[in-house]
Amino acid sequence: MSPEGVADTLARVRREQEQGRWQVGCGGHEVPFTYGHTRWLYVFQPSSGRHGYLNLDTDIVHDDYRSK
């Protein structure tokens, strides 16, 4: 998977905003964890049913924290 360009990132963020906001997993009680020197937080998007991992350093949601 290639890195996103700025235009791709902006387009993805706009799509995600249209779909709804990401919420912290476990009813807001999810605990951040570290993987590969990066802090992550499990999140969920109720409007789409998607699950993801928020990179707490970049504030970007990824499908899988292990591939970053």
LINLINBEL-V801931 format. One record per pair of residues at least 24 apart in sequence whose ideal C-beta (glycine too) atoms are under 6 Angstrom apart, sorted by sequence separation. I is the first residue (numbers start at 1). J is the second residue. D is the distance in whole Angstrom. If there is no record, write none. Layout:
BEGIN
I&J&D + I&J&D
END
This chain:
BEGIN
20&45&6 + 40&65&5 + 20&47&3 + 19&47&5 + 19&48&5 + 35&65&5 + 22&61&6
END
